[in-house]
Amino acid sequence: MVEHEVPRIKRWRNTPRLKGFSYDGDHAYHIVSNTNEHRALLVGELADVVARSVLDAARKTKHQLLAYVVMPNHVHALVQGEEPDTDVVEFVAACK
């Protein structure tokens, strides 16, 4: 393997949404988002940008951000809706 080459990593299967489950309301969710091919891209200034994005998304979509961490190749967020019409799908979209 060439020194600058990123090793291939097995892709994880996306977890589908539960059919018939309403993702709105005051439920709590653990959300994980990975970088493409799990590359260690979220460092330094880019990690700060991602952290601000998570914080802004929680505020904009009426979610309480209970905890979050930006790792080099993925982000964890624990969020809970603050109102009956809060939608976690909107939170995830706002983070991107």
JOVENCOR-V715292 format. One record per backbone hydrogen bond with DSSP energy under -0.5 kcal/mol. CO is the residue of the C=O (numbers start at 1). NH is the residue of the N-H. If there is no record, write none. Layout:
[[CO	NH] [CO	NH]]
//
This chain:
[[2	5] [14	16] [18	21] [21	23] [23	88] [27	81] [29	31] [29	79] [31	77] [33	75] [35	38] [36	39] [39	41] [41	43] [43	46] [43	47] [44	48] [45	49] [46	50] [47	51] [48	52] [49	53] [50	54] [51	55] [52	56] [53	57] [54	58] [55	59] [56	60] [57	61] [58	63] [59	62] [62	82] [63	65] [64	66] [64	80] [67	78] [69	71] [69	76] [72	41] [72	42] [73	35] [74	71] [75	33] [76	69] [77	31] [77	79] [78	66] [78	67] [79	29] [80	64] [83	86] [86	25] [87	90] [87	91] [88	92] [89	93] [90	94] [91	95] [92	96]]
//
